[in-house]
Amino acid sequence: MQLKSKLAQAKLTLGSWITLGHPAIAEIMAAAGFDWLVLDMEHSVLELGEVQILIQVLDGQHCPAIVRLTSNHPDQIKRVMDAGATGVMVPMIKSATDAKAAVQAVYYPPQGQRGVGLARAQGYGARFDEYRNWLEKNAVIVAMIEHIDAVNAIDSILSVDGIDAYIIGPYDLSGSMGRVGEFNHPEVQSAIDRVLKAGNRLGKPGGIHVIEPNQDELQQRIDDGFSFIGYGLDIRILDTLCRKHIQSIQRDL
């Protein structure tokens, strides 16, 4: 089943984040069995050329590649989609207007306003019609809810046709409330709960990023009702495992 269909049915999917540009990282993580992987262009040094290579690696492992953008700019959306991304994760969606702009940039007319080019996604020109049909049925657009303005406009954002899911950015959301990093503060928790309830009401799967690879926190988020969950990221998984094993070895020596 394609990722878009899983999201439409609110099935639980578990993904992770890639910030390191080596193809082996993407290959290892995809082969591990994640349902999707985010290639993070916003908070890493990944460039578009590296992102296309990583998309090719993920395609080889049949793992959907979602590109986290640096902004809601149609030129960047067009280029990562032309590189073959399954979809985009769009930062700082604060209004329905922002959400509509993202949808417009992903889809060709008449559904959107994306310019037509012949690149990797279109089989370098050999499979444009095939890609156009694939795009309409499978492209995934994830709205990042990471500002209190987005929380206050959440119903209108999630009502935009073409938004497949949302994911809460807890750091920026808490920061926009003057409580950066205070995820357990009642006001921050209340904002998160408002978004989750709106998603449930409108049939849009809810996402959140469990940044540290902690299975207890993951289970709590599942119990909370989130179904589109990012679990860790390459650098935190690597760091956590290395420290865990070294500390265990040192205790046994």
C-alpha positions in Angstrom: 0.0 0.0 0.0 1.3 3.4 -0.9 2.1 5.9 1.8 -0.7 8.3 0.7 -3.3 5.6 1.0 -2.0 4.7 4.5 -2.3 8.3 5.6 -5.8 8.5 4.1 -6.8 5.5 6.3 -5.0 6.9 9.4 -2.8 3.8 9.6 0.2 4.0 11.9 3.4 4.8 10.0 6.8 5.2 11.6 9.5 7.2 9.9 12.8 8.9 10.7 15.0 11.8 9.7 18.2 11.8 7.6 20.6 14.7 8.0 23.8 13.0 6.9 24.5 12.9 3.1 26.3 9.6 2.8 24.1 7.2 0.7 25.0 4.3 3.1 23.1 6.1 5.9 19.9 6.2 3.8 20.3 2.7 2.6 20.8 1.3 6.1 17.8 3.2 7.5 15.5 2.3 4.6 16.5 -1.4 4.8 15.8 -1.3 8.6 12.1 -1.0 7.7 11.0 2.5 8.3 7.7 3.4 6.5 9.2 6.7 5.2 12.2 8.8 5.7 12.6 12.6 5.8 15.5 14.1 4.0 16.1 17.3 6.0 17.2 20.3 4.0 16.1 22.8 6.7 18.3 21.9 9.6 21.2 20.1 7.9 23.8 20.8 5.2 22.1 18.6 2.7 22.1 20.2 -0.8 19.8 19.4 -3.7 22.3 17.2 -5.5 22.8 15.1 -2.4 19.1 14.9 -1.8 18.5 13.5 -5.3 21.2 10.8 -4.7 19.5 9.9 -1.4 16.1 9.8 -3.1 17.6 7.3 -5.6 18.9 5.2 -2.8 15.5 5.2 -1.0 13.7 4.3 -4.3 16.0 1.3 -4.6 14.8 0.2 -1.1 11.1 1.1 -1.9 11.0 3.6 0.9 9.1 6.9 0.4 11.3 9.9 0.5 9.8 13.1 2.0 11.9 16.2 1.7 11.8 18.7 4.5 12.1 22.1 2.8 13.8 25.2 3.9 10.7 27.3 3.1 7.3 27.2 1.4 8.8 28.3 -1.9 7.4 27.0 -5.1 10.8 26.9 -6.8 12.3 24.6 -4.2 9.1 22.4 -4.1 9.3 22.0 -7.9 12.9 21.0 -7.8 12.7 18.4 -5.1 9.6 16.9 -6.7 11.4 16.9 -10.1 14.2 15.0 -8.3 11.8 12.2 -7.6 10.6 12.9 -4.0 7.5 11.2 -2.9 6.4 14.3 -1.2 7.3 17.4 0.8 7.2 18.5 4.5 6.6 22.2 4.4 7.8 24.3 7.4 5.9 27.1 9.1 2.5 26.6 7.7 0.5 29.2 9.6 -2.6 29.6 7.5 -4.9 28.0 4.9 -3.3 30.3 2.4 0.2 28.8 3.2 -1.2 25.3 2.9 -2.9 26.1 -0.5 0.4 27.5 -1.8 2.2 24.3 -1.0 -0.4 22.2 -2.7 -0.3 24.5 -5.8 3.4 24.0 -6.0 3.3 20.2 -5.9 0.7 19.6 -8.5 0.4 20.4 -12.2 -2.5 22.4 -13.6 -5.5 22.2 -13.3 -5.0 21.0 -9.7 -2.0 23.2 -9.1 0.4 25.6 -10.8 3.6 23.6 -10.9 5.7 24.3 -14.0 6.5 21.3 -16.2 10.1 20.1 -16.6 11.7 16.9 -17.7 14.0 15.6 -14.9 14.5 12.4 -12.9 10.9 12.2 -11.7 9.6 12.2 -15.3 12.1 9.5 -16.4 14.2 12.2 -17.9 11.4 12.9 -20.4 10.5 9.3 -21.2 7.7 8.9 -18.7 6.0 12.2 -18.3 2.4 10.9 -18.6 3.2 8.1 -16.2 4.6 10.5 -13.7 1.6 12.9 -14.0 -0.7 10.0 -13.2 1.5 8.8 -10.3 1.6 12.4 -8.9 -2.1 12.7 -8.7 -2.5 9.4 -6.8 0.6 9.3 -4.7 2.2 12.7 -3.9 2.3 13.4 -0.1 2.1 16.9 1.4 2.8 17.3 5.1 2.1 20.6 6.8 4.5 21.4 9.6 2.5 22.9 12.5 5.2 24.8 14.5 3.8 28.1 15.5 1.0 29.2 17.7 -0.5 31.1 14.8 -0.9 27.7 13.1 -2.6 26.2 16.2 -5.1 29.1 16.1 -5.8 28.4 12.4 -5.6 24.7 12.6 -9.1 23.8 11.3 -8.7 25.9 8.2 -5.2 24.6 7.5 -6.2 20.9 7.8 -9.4 21.5 5.7 -7.3 22.4 2.6 -7.7 19.8 -0.1 -4.3 18.2 -0.8 -2.8 18.3 2.7 -2.3 14.7 3.5 -1.0 14.9 7.1 0.5 17.3 9.6 3.5 17.1 11.9 4.0 19.2 15.0 7.4 20.8 15.4 7.6 20.9 19.2 10.7 23.1 19.5 9.5 26.0 17.3 5.9 25.7 18.6 7.0 26.0 22.2 9.4 28.8 21.1 6.6 30.8 19.5 4.8 30.6 22.8 7.8 32.0 24.7 8.5 28.5 26.2 11.2 27.1 23.9 11.9 23.4 24.8 9.3 23.3 27.6 7.3 20.5 25.9 5.6 19.5 29.1 4.4 23.0 30.0 0.6 23.0 30.3 0.2 25.7 27.6 2.4 23.8 25.2 0.6 20.6 25.9 -2.8 22.3 25.4 -1.7 23.6 22.0 -0.5 20.2 20.9 -3.8 18.7 22.1 -5.8 21.3 20.1 -4.0 20.3 16.9 -4.5 16.5 17.6 -8.2 17.0 18.2 -8.6 19.0 15.1 -6.8 16.4 13.0 -9.0 13.7 14.4 -12.1 15.7 13.7 -11.1 16.5 10.1 -9.7 13.1 9.3 -6.1 14.2 8.9 -3.4 11.9 10.4 -1.4 13.5 13.1 2.3 13.5 13.3 4.9 14.4 15.9 8.7 13.9 16.1 10.0 11.7 18.9 13.5 13.2 18.6 15.3 11.0 21.1 15.0 7.3 20.2 13.0 6.4 23.2 10.5 3.5 22.9 8.5 4.6 26.0 7.9 8.0 24.5 7.1 6.5 21.2 4.4 4.3 22.8 3.0 7.3 24.7 2.7 9.2 21.4 0.9 6.3 19.8 -1.4 6.1 22.9 -2.0 9.8 22.5 -3.4 9.2 19.1 -0.6 10.2 16.7 -0.2 8.0 13.7 2.4 9.7 11.6 5.4 9.6 13.8 9.1 10.4 13.3 11.3 8.3 15.5 14.8 9.7 16.1 17.1 10.9 13.4 20.3 9.5 12.0 22.7 11.5 14.3 20.7 10.8 17.5 20.3 7.1 16.8 24.0 6.8 16.0 25.1 8.8 19.0 22.7 7.0 21.4 23.8 3.5 20.3 27.5 4.4 20.4 27.2 5.8 23.9 25.1 2.9 25.1 27.5 0.3 23.9 30.6 2.1 25.1 29.1 2.6 28.6 28.1 -1.0 28.7 31.6 -2.2 27.7 33.2 0.1 30.3 31.1 -1.3 33.1 32.1 -4.8 32.1 35.8 -4.1 31.9 
